[in-house]
Protein backbone atom coordinates (compact mmCIF):
# COMPACT_ATOMS: atom_id res chain seq x y z
CA UNK A 1 0.00 0.00 0.00
CA UNK A 2 3.01 2.33 0.07
CA UNK A 3 2.48 3.30 -3.56
CA UNK A 4 -1.20 4.04 -2.93
CA UNK A 5 -0.40 6.19 0.11
CA UNK A 6 2.07 8.26 -1.92
CA UNK A 7 -0.61 8.81 -4.55
CA UNK A 8 -3.13 9.75 -1.84
CA UNK A 9 -0.76 12.45 -0.52
CA UNK A 10 -0.12 13.75 -4.04
CA UNK A 11 -3.86 14.21 -4.66
CA UNK A 12 -4.31 15.92 -1.29
CA UNK A 13 -1.59 18.41 -2.21
CA UNK A 14 -2.54 18.95 -5.86
CA UNK A 15 -6.33 19.06 -5.49
CA UNK A 16 -7.18 16.77 -8.40
CA UNK A 17 -6.42 13.31 -9.76
CA UNK A 18 -5.13 14.76 -13.04
CA UNK A 19 -2.72 17.21 -11.39
CA UNK A 20 -1.45 14.52 -9.02
CA UNK A 21 -0.87 12.15 -11.92
CA UNK A 22 1.10 14.80 -13.77
CA UNK A 23 3.29 15.39 -10.71
CA UNK A 24 4.08 11.74 -9.97
CA UNK A 25 4.15 10.48 -13.55
CA UNK A 26 0.94 8.42 -13.69
CA UNK A 27 -2.10 8.55 -15.93
CA UNK A 28 -5.35 9.74 -14.38
CA UNK A 29 -6.80 6.23 -14.72
CA UNK A 30 -3.81 4.77 -12.84
CA UNK A 31 -4.28 7.33 -10.07
CA UNK A 32 -7.98 6.48 -9.85
CA UNK A 33 -7.20 2.76 -9.67
CA UNK A 34 -4.74 3.24 -6.83
CA UNK A 35 -7.16 5.35 -4.81
CA UNK A 36 -9.90 2.77 -5.40
CA UNK A 37 -7.56 0.08 -4.02
CA UNK A 38 -6.76 2.22 -0.99
CA UNK A 39 -10.39 3.08 -0.25
CA UNK A 40 -11.43 -0.56 -0.60
CA UNK A 41 -8.65 -1.65 1.78
CA UNK A 42 -9.71 0.96 4.35
CA UNK A 43 -13.42 0.46 3.84
CA UNK A 44 -14.18 4.16 3.44
CA UNK A 45 -14.07 7.01 0.96
CA UNK A 46 -11.33 9.61 1.31
CA UNK A 47 -12.37 12.27 -1.22
CA UNK A 48 -15.41 14.27 -2.22
CA UNK A 49 -15.19 14.52 -6.01
CA UNK A 50 -16.68 17.68 -7.54
CA UNK A 51 -16.08 18.08 -11.25
CA UNK A 52 -12.33 17.88 -11.79
CA UNK A 53 -11.52 18.63 -8.14
CA UNK A 54 -10.90 16.08 -5.41
CA UNK A 55 -11.30 17.43 -1.88
CA UNK A 56 -10.52 15.48 1.28
CA UNK A 57 -13.64 14.55 3.22
CA UNK A 58 -13.66 14.06 7.01
CA UNK A 59 -12.17 10.57 6.72
CA UNK A 60 -9.52 11.82 4.31
CA UNK A 61 -8.53 14.67 6.60
CA UNK A 62 -8.11 12.23 9.48
CA UNK A 63 -6.10 9.84 7.30
CA UNK A 64 -3.73 12.48 5.91
CA UNK A 65 -1.33 12.88 8.90
CA UNK A 66 -1.46 9.11 9.50
CA UNK A 67 -0.42 8.46 5.90
CA UNK A 68 2.49 10.89 6.28
CA UNK A 69 3.61 9.09 9.44
CA UNK A 70 3.43 5.69 7.75
CA UNK A 71 5.56 6.87 4.81
CA UNK A 72 8.12 8.50 7.09
CA UNK A 73 8.36 5.31 9.18
CA UNK A 74 8.78 3.29 6.00
CA UNK A 75 11.59 5.64 4.94
CA UNK A 76 13.34 5.17 8.30
CA UNK A 77 13.28 1.39 7.81
CA UNK A 78 15.59 1.85 4.84
CA UNK A 79 18.16 3.93 6.70
CA UNK A 80 21.54 2.23 7.30
CA UNK A 81 23.04 1.98 10.78
CA UNK A 82 26.05 4.07 9.74
CA UNK A 83 26.15 7.14 7.49
CA UNK A 84 29.27 5.65 5.92
CA UNK A 85 26.98 2.97 4.49
CA UNK A 86 24.30 5.43 3.33
CA UNK A 87 23.48 5.29 -0.35
CA UNK A 88 20.85 7.63 -1.71
CA UNK A 89 19.86 11.03 -2.99
CA UNK A 90 19.48 14.16 -0.87
CA UNK A 91 17.48 16.84 -2.68
CA UNK A 92 18.62 20.28 -1.56
CA UNK A 93 16.97 23.53 -2.62
CA UNK A 94 18.94 26.77 -2.46
CA UNK A 95 18.62 30.40 -3.50
CA UNK A 96 21.28 31.86 -5.79
CA UNK A 97 23.63 33.39 -3.23
CA UNK A 98 23.60 30.19 -1.16
CA UNK A 99 24.49 28.12 -4.24
CA UNK A 100 27.61 30.18 -4.89
CA UNK A 101 28.48 30.99 -1.27
CA UNK A 102 27.69 28.65 1.60
CA UNK A 103 26.56 25.48 -0.15
CA UNK A 104 29.77 24.30 -1.91
CA UNK A 105 31.65 24.13 1.42
CA UNK A 106 28.71 22.41 3.11
CA UNK A 107 28.49 19.77 0.37
CA UNK A 108 32.24 19.12 0.57
CA UNK A 109 31.98 18.48 4.31
CA UNK A 110 28.85 16.36 3.81
CA UNK A 111 30.54 14.09 1.26
CA UNK A 112 33.64 13.72 3.43
CA UNK A 113 31.47 12.25 6.19
CA UNK A 114 28.93 10.38 4.04
CA UNK A 115 30.50 9.62 0.64
CA UNK A 116 27.49 7.54 -0.43
CA UNK A 117 25.15 10.54 -0.39
CA UNK A 118 24.20 11.81 -3.84
CA UNK A 119 23.32 15.51 -3.43
CA UNK A 120 20.88 16.91 -5.97
CA UNK A 121 20.87 20.71 -6.05
CA UNK A 122 17.55 22.36 -6.91
CA UNK A 123 17.92 26.10 -7.59
CA UNK A 124 15.02 28.48 -7.16
CA UNK A 125 13.53 31.50 -5.46
CA UNK A 126 12.40 31.19 -1.86
CA UNK A 127 8.65 30.94 -2.45
CA UNK A 128 9.03 28.14 -4.98
CA UNK A 129 11.50 26.26 -2.80
CA UNK A 130 9.11 26.46 0.14
CA UNK A 131 6.33 24.95 -2.00
CA UNK A 132 8.63 22.14 -3.14
CA UNK A 133 9.59 21.21 0.42
CA UNK A 134 5.93 21.28 1.42
CA UNK A 135 5.02 19.02 -1.51
CA UNK A 136 7.83 16.57 -0.74
CA UNK A 137 9.58 17.28 -4.04
CA UNK A 138 12.81 18.26 -2.25
CA UNK A 139 14.07 17.21 1.17
CA UNK A 140 15.15 20.60 2.52
CA UNK A 141 16.00 24.11 1.38
CA UNK A 142 18.16 27.06 2.39
CA UNK A 143 16.14 30.16 1.63
CA UNK A 144 15.01 33.55 2.92
CA UNK A 145 12.67 33.40 5.90
CA UNK A 146 9.09 33.86 4.62
CA UNK A 147 7.13 36.87 5.89
CA UNK A 148 4.30 34.53 6.96
CA UNK A 149 3.81 31.46 9.14
CA UNK A 150 4.96 28.13 7.73
CA UNK A 151 2.57 25.20 7.24
CA UNK A 152 2.45 23.14 10.45
CA UNK A 153 4.24 20.23 8.75
CA UNK A 154 7.36 22.33 8.14
CA UNK A 155 10.03 23.77 10.42
CA UNK A 156 12.56 26.54 9.79
CA UNK A 157 15.91 26.84 11.54
CA UNK A 158 17.59 30.25 11.46
CA UNK A 159 21.18 29.86 10.28
CA UNK A 160 22.40 33.31 9.20
CA UNK A 161 21.48 37.00 9.20
CA UNK A 162 22.75 39.17 6.33
CA UNK A 163 22.65 42.97 6.83
CA UNK A 164 21.25 45.12 4.06
CA UNK A 165 23.55 47.86 2.80
CA UNK A 166 23.26 50.69 0.29
CA UNK A 167 25.48 50.32 -2.76
CA UNK A 168 26.28 53.20 -5.11
CA UNK A 169 28.48 53.73 -8.19
CA UNK A 170 32.09 54.53 -7.27
CA UNK A 171 31.82 58.11 -8.54
CA UNK A 172 28.69 59.06 -6.56
CA UNK A 173 29.53 61.39 -3.67
CA UNK A 174 27.79 61.55 -0.30
CA UNK A 175 27.65 59.33 2.77
CA UNK A 176 24.04 59.71 3.91
CA UNK A 177 22.23 56.54 2.71
CA UNK A 178 18.73 57.96 3.13
CA UNK A 179 19.59 61.14 1.23
CA UNK A 180 21.19 59.19 -1.60
CA UNK A 181 18.08 57.02 -1.89
CA UNK A 182 16.05 60.17 -2.54
CA UNK A 183 18.54 61.82 -4.91
CA UNK A 184 19.64 58.89 -7.09
CA UNK A 185 17.70 56.53 -9.39
CA UNK A 186 16.76 53.35 -7.50
CA UNK A 187 17.65 49.86 -8.75
CA UNK A 188 15.06 47.82 -6.91
CA UNK A 189 15.23 44.35 -5.42
CA UNK A 190 12.15 42.62 -6.91
CA UNK A 191 9.15 43.54 -4.77
CA UNK A 192 7.57 40.11 -5.19
CA UNK A 193 10.54 38.35 -3.55
CA UNK A 194 10.88 37.90 0.20
CA UNK A 195 13.97 40.12 0.32
CA UNK A 196 12.35 42.72 -1.92
CA UNK A 197 9.41 42.96 0.46
CA UNK A 198 11.84 43.88 3.23
CA UNK A 199 13.22 46.69 1.09
CA UNK A 200 9.70 48.00 0.48
CA UNK A 201 9.00 47.93 4.22
CA UNK A 202 12.21 49.89 4.88
CA UNK A 203 11.28 52.57 2.35
CA UNK A 204 7.80 52.93 3.85
CA UNK A 205 9.14 53.06 7.40
CA UNK A 206 11.49 55.94 6.55
CA UNK A 207 8.97 57.69 4.25
CA UNK A 208 11.37 57.56 1.30
CA UNK A 209 10.01 58.52 -2.12
CA UNK A 210 12.55 56.92 -4.44
CA UNK A 211 13.01 57.59 -8.15
CA UNK A 212 11.76 54.56 -10.13
CA UNK A 213 14.39 52.61 -12.03
CA UNK A 214 15.15 48.99 -12.84
CA UNK A 215 13.66 46.14 -10.81
CA UNK A 216 15.18 42.64 -10.72
CA UNK A 217 15.71 39.74 -8.34
CA UNK A 218 19.27 38.50 -8.98
CA UNK A 219 21.61 40.20 -6.49
CA UNK A 220 24.82 40.03 -8.51
CA UNK A 221 22.93 41.49 -11.48
CA UNK A 222 21.69 44.36 -9.29
CA UNK A 223 25.27 45.08 -8.24
CA UNK A 224 26.35 45.09 -11.89
CA UNK A 225 23.62 47.59 -12.79
CA UNK A 226 24.71 49.88 -9.96
CA UNK A 227 28.38 49.57 -10.94
CA UNK A 228 27.48 50.70 -14.46
CA UNK A 229 25.92 53.88 -13.08
CA UNK A 230 22.23 53.02 -13.37
CA UNK A 231 21.41 54.01 -9.79
CA UNK A 232 21.75 52.95 -6.15
CA UNK A 233 20.33 49.84 -4.47
CA UNK A 234 19.55 48.26 -1.12
CA UNK A 235 20.89 44.71 -1.10
CA UNK A 236 21.87 42.11 1.51
CA UNK A 237 25.59 41.74 1.99
CA UNK A 238 25.79 38.44 0.11
CA UNK A 239 26.82 37.22 -3.34
CA UNK A 240 29.83 36.76 -5.58
CA UNK A 241 30.32 40.51 -5.87
CA UNK A 242 31.85 40.51 -2.37
CA UNK A 243 34.69 38.24 -3.55
CA UNK A 244 35.95 40.52 -6.35
CA UNK A 245 37.61 43.92 -6.56
CA UNK A 246 35.07 46.51 -5.39
CA UNK A 247 33.08 48.02 -8.25
CA UNK A 248 30.58 49.83 -6.02
CA UNK A 249 30.65 51.87 -2.82
CA UNK A 250 29.11 50.15 0.20
CA UNK A 251 27.41 52.33 2.79
CA UNK A 252 26.22 50.91 6.12
CA UNK A 253 22.78 51.84 7.35
CA UNK A 254 23.81 52.27 10.98
CA UNK A 255 20.87 52.28 13.37
CA UNK A 256 18.48 51.76 10.43
CA UNK A 257 20.09 48.42 9.48
CA UNK A 258 17.72 45.57 8.68
CA UNK A 259 18.55 41.96 7.90
CA UNK A 260 17.76 39.17 5.48
CA UNK A 261 17.42 35.96 7.48
CA UNK A 262 18.44 32.67 5.91
CA UNK A 263 16.65 29.59 7.20
CA UNK A 264 17.01 25.87 6.66
CA UNK A 265 13.52 24.52 5.96
CA UNK A 266 12.46 20.89 6.15
CA UNK A 267 9.61 18.66 7.21
CA UNK A 268 9.12 17.98 10.93
CA UNK A 269 8.68 14.28 10.24
CA UNK A 270 12.11 14.02 8.57
CA UNK A 271 14.18 15.87 11.16
CA UNK A 272 15.42 12.65 12.77
CA UNK A 273 16.72 11.15 9.52
CA UNK A 274 20.50 10.72 9.99
CA UNK A 275 21.41 12.24 6.62
CA UNK A 276 19.33 15.35 7.31
CA UNK A 277 20.84 15.70 10.79
CA UNK A 278 24.28 15.45 9.20
CA UNK A 279 23.43 18.18 6.68
CA UNK A 280 22.26 20.47 9.50
CA UNK A 281 25.49 19.80 11.36
CA UNK A 282 27.63 20.51 8.28
CA UNK A 283 25.89 23.89 7.79
CA UNK A 284 26.62 24.83 11.40
CA UNK A 285 30.24 23.70 11.18
CA UNK A 286 30.93 25.66 8.00
CA UNK A 287 29.42 28.85 9.42
CA UNK A 288 31.32 28.43 12.68
CA UNK A 289 34.60 27.82 10.84
CA UNK A 290 34.29 30.99 8.78
CA UNK A 291 33.65 32.92 12.00
CA UNK A 292 30.60 34.68 10.58
CA UNK A 293 29.49 37.37 13.08
CA UNK A 294 25.89 37.00 11.89
CA UNK A 295 25.78 33.30 12.79
CA UNK A 296 22.89 32.64 15.16
N, C-alpha and C positions, 0 to 999 in steps of 0.2 A: 504493500500500500504506500510505500515511500513515494513512488512516482505520482500516484493520485494526490497525495498530500501536497506535493510541490505544485501541481496544477491548481489545486484548490487555493493555495496562497496567491498564485499568479492572477487568478480571476478576481480574488478579493482586492488585489492592488490595482488591477487594470479596469475593473468595472464591467467587463464583458468577456464572453467566451472568445470572440474573434480577436480582441486586443491581446488577451492572454496567450492565445495560440501564436500570434505574431511574435510575441516576446520570447516564448520558450521554444519556438520552432516546431509547432504542431498544427495540423489542420483543425478547423473548428469542429469537425465531426470527431476527431480523435480526442479533443478536449471534452466534448460532450460525453463520449463513451467512458472516459476516465472518471468524470464526475458521477455518472450513472453508477459505475462500479462502487465508488466511495459511498454514495448515498444508500445503495442497497446493502452494503456491508454494515453501515451504521444504523440502518432502519429508519432514516429520517431525511427530510429535504433540507438542504443548506442554503438555497438561493430562492429569492422571488424573481422570476424572469418577467421583465416588462419590455416588450419590443426587443431591441438589441442589447439592452442593459441586463446585468445580472447583479442584484443587490442581496447582500447577506440578510437572511431572516434571523429570528431570535436564536434558532439552533446554530446557524452559521456563525453568528457573533460569539456564541459561547465556545464553539469549536475552534475559532481562529487562534487564540493564544495557545490552546492545547496542541494544535497542529504545529505551531512554531516550536514549542518545547520538544515535541517528538522528533522533529527534524534536527534540532540542535543536539539532542541526545544521540541520535543516529550518527551525526557528524563526529561527536566525541568518541564514539566506539572505534572510529577509524584512525584515531590519533596514536602515533607511536609513543612508547615509553620515553624515548630520548629524542630531543630535537635533532641530534646528529643523524638519526634514522628517518627524519621527516622527509617525505617526498610529496610535493604538491604545489599548487599555485596559490599565491597570495595576491589578491587584486587590490591595488593601492591607487586611490584617486588623489590628485594633487593639483593645486593652482599653479600658474606659471612660475612665480618666483620661488616656490617650494621645489619645483622640478629642477631648477638650475642652481638652487642654493643649498638648502638643508638636505634634500632627499638623496643625492648621490652618496654622501658620507654615511647616511643612515643605512642605505642598501649595502654598502661595502661592509659595514659592521655586522649587518644581519647575515650576509652570506658567509662571513668568517665563522659565525657561530652555528649556522644551520645551512650548510652548503647544498642540501637537497631542496631548499625552498626555491620556487620559480616565481620571482616577482613579476607581476604584470602591471605596468604603469598605465593609468587611465587619466589623461589630462582633461581639464575642464574648468569651468567657472564654478564658484562655490554653490550656487543654487542647484545647478545640475548635479554636482557631486553629491549633495545632500539627498537628492531624489534617488540617486543610484544606490547609495547606502541603504536608504529606507526600503527600496525595492529588492534588496539582496543581490543586485547586479555587481557590486564591488564589496569588498570586505571592510574597508575602512578608508578614510579620506583625511588629508590635511588641508584645511580650508579656512576661510575667514568666518569668525563667529557670526551666525545669523542674527538679525535684529528681531527675532521672534523666538518663541519657545519651540523646542524640538518635539517631534512626536515621542510619545512615552516609551516606545521601543528602542530609542536611540539615546546615546550618552555622548557628551562632548567634554574632553579634557583640555584645559587651557595649557598650551605649551610655550607660547611666545607672545610678547607684545612689541609691536613695531611703531615707533613714534612717527607721526606725520610731520613733514617739513615743507617749507616753501622753497621751490627751486626757481631760479631766474637765469636768463642768459648771462654770460660772463661780463658783458659790457653794460648791463643795467645797474645804475647806481641806486643807493638807498638801502637802509638796513631795517626799516620798519615793515614787517611782513604785511600787516593789515593795510597800510597805506599803499604798498605795491600792488596788493590785490585789487584795489580800487583804480589805480592809475594804469595798470598794464592789461593787455588782453589776457583772458583766462583760458588756459588749456585744461579742460575739465575731465576728471576721472568719471567715467560713465555712471550716470545717476541711477541706472537700474541695477548696478552691482552693489554688493554689501559695502565695500569700501567707499564707493561713490556716494552712497547714502550718508555716510559719516561726514564726507566733505560738505554735502548740502546742509546737514545739521549745523556744522561749524559756521557756515556762511550766514545761516538764519540767526544763530545765537549772537553773532557779532554785528548783525544788521549790515552786511556787506553787499553792496550792489555791484557785482562784477560785470566786466565787459564781455559779452558772449564771444566765444571763439570755438576752437575744435573741441570735440568730445569723443573720447575713446577709452578702452578698458585696459589695454596692455601697458604696463608700467614703463617698460624700457622704451616703448614707442613714444609715450608721453614725454619722457626725458629727452628723447631725440628731437621732438618737436620744439621743446623749450630751448634746447641747445642751438637750434637753427634760427632762433629769434622770433618764434611765433607767439610767445607770451610767457606767462608764469603759471605754475601749477602747484597744487597741494598733493603730495604723494607720500606713502609710507616709505620709510627708509629701508628699502628692500629691493633686490634686483641686481642684474649683472652690471648695471651702470656704476655701482659702488666699487667694482673691482678694477675699473679702468681709470685712466688719467681724467681728472675732473673736466667736464665740458659744460657744467652749469655751476652757478653759485648755490650754496645750500644755507638757508637761513632757518634757525631754530625758532619755534613759536613761544618759547619761554613758558610763562604761566598759562598760556592758552593751548598748550600742547594736548593733543588727543591721540589715541592709539588705535591701530588695527590689531585685533587679537586673532592669533592663529590657534585653531583647535584641532584636536585629533578626534574624529567622529567615528563611532562604530555602533554595533548593536549590543544592547545589554546582554543578550543571551550568548554572545560570542566572546565576552570579555575574558572568560577563563580558558579559552583555547591557548595552548602553549605558544603557538607561533604568533598569535596576536599579542600576548604578553611580552614575548621577546621583541617584537617590533616597537611596542611602547617603551621598553627598556632601552633599546638602541637610540630612539629619538632623544630620550633624556640624557643618555651618555654623551651623544654628540654635542648637544647644547651645553652641557656642563663642561666638556673639554674645550670648547671654543670660548668659554668664560663670558657668555652673552649676558650683559647686565639686565636685559629684559626678560631673562628666563624666570618663569614663575615656579 
